[in-house]
Amino acid sequence: MNVSTKLFTLPALLGLAIVLADVTVASADNTSRHDGYDRINNVEYAKVDDHRLLLDLYLPHDVQEAPLVMWVHGGAWRRGSKDRMPLLFLVRQGFAVASIDYRLSPMAKFPAQMHDLKAAVRFMRATAGHWKVSAAKIGVAGASAGGHLAALLGVTNGHEDLEGKLGVFPDASSDVHAIVDLYGPTNLMTILDQSTPHGLSVRVPALELLLGSRPEKNKELARLASPVEHVDKNDPPLLLIHGDQDPQVPINQSHELHGKYKQMNRPVTFHVIHGGLHGGDNFYQGKPQQLISDFFKKHISQ
């Protein structure tokens, strides 16, 4: 079985057997077959008290050791779900995609969202052989608030305060090896100063829910939640895509993360969609689609 290179403890190995038995039954009930791929809904990757944390899997047909991308949905950290996953073009090219639900900010404040996502990566790495996906290199992508979380996940490999202890695979690695950030916030200490009045009407309540207060009133937590604060010389390759007319997340947020990567001499590509707003199909078609495909082919499928 393809598992993390880290050794598992006996409890984790027993947990693996139980989880695989459970997901085998669940997948039989929740699998739908499509042209070129299977979709497996509502796979439980961890549990917080009685709240089940779930993900959906998109598994290409006839591909052994499919490279894996974790998708993180947007929604201002307070809404949205795994149900809308816009990367089917990757699945049709032989990638597997895990679309993740995480605890939203009305339920749990930061860093709960990061604890959930790292648990999801550990789960997928530990059970990779069961799904016939590769655990060697895992990519992550997200849009808007999901872009923020995807970037933060990628630049905090091994970060003790953000790792959490969820799930039954504490010994598996939560490291990811390539990041696609679509118009996500990157610096919670500067985003409000950069925002339009419309952007402020969206971001202020969203940040207050996520952090428990405005960023300037909880600077330590806001910095912990800001990808720009964590960039170092070991971070994985990054692809940024942002519209230059974004009314909700200023494009300067992507400029900041791009600048940090350049400062650390890390591999980074920044694609600007001229006239682009906050999301839309144009982020997943044409040139952006090609960039995303080529990026993941280069960094996680070799």
C-alpha positions as CSV (number, residue, x, y, z in Angstrom):
1,M,0.0,0.0,0.0
2,N,1.2,3.5,-0.8
3,V,1.4,5.4,2.5
4,S,3.5,8.2,3.9
5,T,7.2,7.5,4.4
6,K,6.7,8.1,8.1
7,L,6.2,5.0,10.2
8,F,2.8,4.5,11.7
9,T,2.1,3.6,15.4
10,L,0.1,0.5,16.2
11,P,-3.0,2.6,17.0
12,A,-2.7,4.4,13.7
13,L,-2.4,1.1,11.8
14,L,-5.5,-0.3,13.6
15,G,-7.2,3.0,12.7
16,L,-6.2,2.5,9.1
17,A,-7.8,-0.9,9.0
18,I,-11.0,0.4,10.5
19,V,-11.2,3.5,8.3
20,L,-10.6,1.5,5.1
21,A,-13.3,-0.9,6.1
22,D,-15.7,2.0,6.7
23,V,-14.8,3.9,3.5
24,T,-15.1,0.7,1.4
25,V,-18.7,0.3,2.5
26,A,-19.4,4.1,2.2
27,S,-17.9,4.3,-1.3
28,A,-20.2,1.4,-2.4
29,D,-23.2,3.5,-1.4
30,N,-21.9,6.9,-2.6
31,T,-20.1,6.2,-5.8
32,S,-21.4,7.6,-9.1
33,R,-19.8,6.7,-12.4
34,H,-19.1,9.4,-15.0
35,D,-17.4,9.6,-18.4
36,G,-13.8,9.0,-17.5
37,Y,-14.0,9.1,-13.7
38,D,-15.8,8.0,-10.6
39,R,-17.0,10.4,-7.9
40,I,-17.1,9.1,-4.3
41,N,-19.1,11.5,-2.1
42,N,-18.9,12.1,1.7
43,V,-15.8,10.2,2.7
44,E,-15.2,11.0,6.3
45,Y,-11.6,12.0,6.9
46,A,-11.9,13.1,10.6
47,K,-14.5,13.9,13.2
48,V,-14.7,16.8,15.8
49,D,-17.0,15.7,18.6
50,D,-20.2,14.7,16.6
51,H,-19.3,16.7,13.5
52,R,-18.1,14.7,10.6
53,L,-15.5,16.2,8.3
54,L,-16.1,15.0,4.7
55,L,-14.5,15.1,1.3
56,D,-15.5,14.0,-2.2
57,L,-13.1,12.1,-4.4
58,Y,-12.9,12.3,-8.2
59,L,-10.9,9.3,-9.4
60,P,-9.9,8.9,-13.1
61,H,-10.6,5.6,-14.7
62,D,-7.7,3.3,-15.6
63,V,-5.0,5.4,-13.9
64,Q,-2.7,3.8,-11.3
65,E,-1.0,6.1,-8.8
66,A,-2.9,9.1,-10.1
67,P,-1.4,12.4,-8.9
68,L,-3.5,14.0,-6.3
69,V,-4.8,17.6,-5.9
70,M,-6.7,18.8,-2.9
71,W,-9.4,21.4,-3.7
72,V,-10.4,24.0,-1.1
73,H,-13.6,25.9,-1.7
74,G,-14.2,29.6,-1.1
75,G,-17.1,31.5,0.5
76,A,-15.5,34.1,2.8
77,W,-14.6,31.3,5.2
78,R,-18.3,31.3,6.4
79,R,-20.1,29.5,3.7
80,G,-19.6,27.3,0.6
81,S,-19.1,23.6,0.3
82,K,-17.1,20.8,-1.5
83,D,-20.0,20.2,-3.9
84,R,-18.8,22.7,-6.5
85,M,-15.4,21.5,-7.7
86,P,-14.2,23.3,-10.9
87,L,-11.2,21.2,-11.7
88,L,-12.8,18.4,-13.7
89,F,-10.4,19.3,-16.5
90,L,-7.6,17.9,-14.3
91,V,-9.5,14.7,-13.6
92,R,-10.0,14.2,-17.4
93,Q,-6.2,14.5,-17.7
94,G,-5.6,11.7,-15.2
95,F,-5.4,13.6,-11.9
96,A,-7.3,12.6,-8.8
97,V,-9.0,15.5,-6.9
98,A,-10.2,15.5,-3.3
99,S,-12.7,18.3,-2.7
100,I,-12.7,19.1,1.0
101,D,-15.3,20.5,3.4
102,Y,-13.8,22.2,6.5
103,R,-15.4,23.8,9.5
104,L,-16.8,27.2,8.6
105,S,-16.2,30.3,10.7
106,P,-19.7,30.5,12.3
107,M,-18.9,27.0,13.7
108,A,-15.2,27.4,14.6
109,K,-12.6,30.2,14.5
110,F,-9.2,30.0,13.0
111,P,-7.0,27.9,13.1
112,A,-9.7,25.2,13.0
113,Q,-9.9,25.4,9.2
114,M,-6.2,24.7,8.9
115,H,-6.4,21.8,11.4
116,D,-9.1,20.3,9.2
117,L,-7.2,20.7,5.9
118,K,-4.0,19.2,7.3
119,A,-6.0,16.3,8.7
120,A,-7.5,15.8,5.2
121,V,-4.0,15.7,3.6
122,R,-2.9,13.2,6.3
123,F,-6.0,11.0,5.6
124,M,-5.4,11.0,1.8
125,R,-1.7,10.2,2.2
126,A,-2.4,7.4,4.6
127,T,-5.1,5.8,2.5
128,A,-3.7,6.6,-0.9
129,G,-3.2,3.0,-1.9
130,H,-6.9,2.3,-1.3
131,W,-7.9,4.9,-3.8
132,K,-5.0,4.1,-6.2
133,V,-3.7,7.6,-6.0
134,S,-0.1,8.8,-5.4
135,A,1.0,9.9,-1.9
136,A,4.5,11.0,-3.0
137,K,3.6,14.5,-4.0
138,I,0.3,16.2,-3.3
139,G,-0.9,19.5,-4.8
140,V,-3.4,21.9,-3.3
141,A,-5.6,24.5,-5.0
142,G,-8.3,26.9,-3.9
143,A,-10.3,30.0,-4.8
144,S,-11.0,33.2,-2.8
145,A,-11.0,32.2,0.9
146,G,-10.1,28.7,-0.3
147,G,-7.1,30.2,-2.2
148,H,-6.0,31.8,1.1
149,L,-6.3,28.4,2.9
150,A,-4.6,26.6,0.1
151,A,-1.7,29.0,0.1
152,L,-1.5,28.9,3.9
153,L,-1.5,25.1,3.9
154,G,1.3,25.0,1.4
155,V,3.6,27.5,3.1
156,T,3.2,25.9,6.6
157,N,4.4,22.4,6.0
158,G,5.4,21.1,9.5
159,H,4.0,24.1,11.4
160,E,3.3,22.8,14.9
161,D,0.6,25.4,15.8
162,L,-1.4,24.8,12.6
163,E,-1.0,21.0,12.4
164,G,-3.7,20.0,14.8
165,K,-4.4,16.5,16.0
166,L,-7.5,15.5,14.1
167,G,-8.1,12.1,12.5
168,V,-6.6,8.7,13.2
169,F,-3.3,9.3,11.2
170,P,-1.2,11.6,13.4
171,D,2.0,10.0,12.0
172,A,1.2,10.7,8.3
173,S,2.7,13.8,6.7
174,S,0.5,16.8,5.9
175,D,3.1,18.3,3.5
176,V,2.0,19.5,0.1
177,H,4.3,20.0,-2.8
178,A,2.6,22.5,-5.2
179,I,0.1,25.4,-4.6
180,V,-2.4,27.1,-6.9
181,D,-3.9,30.2,-5.3
182,L,-6.8,31.7,-7.2
183,Y,-7.5,35.3,-6.0
184,G,-7.1,34.5,-2.3
185,P,-6.2,36.9,0.6
186,T,-2.6,36.5,1.6
187,N,-2.0,39.2,4.3
188,L,-4.8,39.8,6.7
189,M,-3.0,42.7,8.2
190,T,-3.1,44.8,5.0
191,I,-6.2,43.6,3.1
192,L,-8.6,46.1,4.7
193,D,-6.4,49.1,3.9
194,Q,-6.3,47.9,0.3
195,S,-10.0,47.3,-0.1
196,T,-12.7,49.2,-1.9
197,P,-15.8,50.2,0.1
198,H,-17.6,47.2,-1.4
199,G,-14.6,45.0,-0.4
200,L,-14.8,46.3,3.2
201,S,-18.5,45.5,3.4
202,V,-17.6,41.8,2.6
203,R,-14.2,41.4,4.3
204,V,-14.8,43.1,7.7
205,P,-17.6,40.8,8.8
206,A,-15.9,37.8,7.3
207,L,-12.6,38.5,9.1
208,E,-14.4,39.2,12.4
209,L,-16.0,35.8,12.1
210,L,-12.8,34.0,11.2
211,L,-10.5,35.7,13.8
212,G,-13.0,36.7,16.5
213,S,-12.3,40.4,15.8
214,R,-10.8,42.8,13.3
215,P,-7.2,41.9,12.4
216,E,-5.7,44.9,14.1
217,K,-7.3,43.9,17.4
218,N,-5.8,40.4,17.2
219,K,-2.5,40.9,15.4
220,E,-0.9,37.6,16.5
221,L,-3.7,35.5,15.2
222,A,-4.0,37.6,12.0
223,R,-0.3,37.1,11.3
224,L,-0.6,33.3,12.0
225,A,-3.4,33.2,9.4
226,S,-1.4,35.2,6.7
227,P,0.5,33.2,4.1
228,V,3.0,36.1,3.6
229,E,4.2,35.7,7.2
230,H,5.3,32.1,6.7
231,V,7.2,32.1,3.3
232,D,10.7,30.6,3.6
233,K,13.3,29.0,1.3
234,N,11.7,25.6,1.6
235,D,8.2,26.4,0.3
236,P,6.7,24.5,-2.6
237,P,6.2,26.0,-6.1
238,L,3.3,28.5,-6.3
239,L,0.9,29.6,-9.1
240,L,-1.1,32.8,-8.5
241,I,-4.0,33.8,-10.7
242,H,-5.9,37.0,-9.9
243,G,-8.2,39.5,-11.8
244,D,-6.9,43.0,-11.9
245,Q,-10.5,44.4,-11.3
246,D,-11.3,42.2,-8.3
247,P,-13.7,44.2,-6.1
248,Q,-13.5,41.8,-3.1
249,V,-9.9,40.7,-2.8
250,P,-7.5,43.3,-4.0
251,I,-4.9,42.1,-6.5
252,N,-2.2,43.6,-4.2
253,Q,-2.8,40.6,-2.0
254,S,-1.4,38.3,-4.7
255,H,1.4,40.9,-5.4
256,E,2.4,40.6,-1.8
257,L,2.7,36.8,-1.8
258,H,4.4,36.9,-5.2
259,G,7.0,39.4,-3.8
260,K,7.7,37.2,-0.8
261,Y,8.3,34.2,-3.1
262,K,10.7,36.3,-5.3
263,Q,12.5,37.5,-2.2
264,M,13.1,33.9,-1.1
265,N,14.0,32.9,-4.6
266,R,11.2,30.3,-4.7
267,P,9.5,29.1,-7.9
268,V,6.4,31.3,-8.5
269,T,4.2,32.2,-11.5
270,F,1.8,35.1,-11.3
271,H,-0.9,35.3,-14.0
272,V,-3.1,38.4,-14.2
273,I,-6.5,38.2,-15.8
274,H,-7.0,41.7,-17.3
275,G,-10.5,42.9,-16.6
276,G,-11.0,39.8,-14.3
277,L,-13.4,40.2,-11.4
278,H,-13.7,37.9,-8.3
279,G,-14.1,34.5,-9.8
280,G,-16.0,33.2,-12.8
281,D,-15.5,30.6,-15.5
282,N,-12.7,32.5,-17.1
283,F,-10.4,31.4,-14.2
284,Y,-10.8,27.8,-15.3
285,Q,-10.8,28.1,-19.1
286,G,-8.2,29.0,-21.8
287,K,-4.9,30.2,-20.6
288,P,-5.6,29.8,-16.8
289,Q,-6.7,26.2,-17.4
290,Q,-3.5,25.5,-19.3
291,L,-1.4,27.1,-16.7
292,I,-3.0,25.0,-13.9
293,S,-2.6,21.8,-15.9
294,D,1.0,22.4,-16.8
295,F,1.9,23.5,-13.3
296,F,0.6,20.3,-11.7
297,K,2.0,18.1,-14.4
298,K,5.4,19.6,-13.8
299,H,5.4,19.6,-10.0
300,I,3.4,16.6,-8.8
301,S,3.1,14.1,-11.7
302,Q,6.8,13.5,-12.3
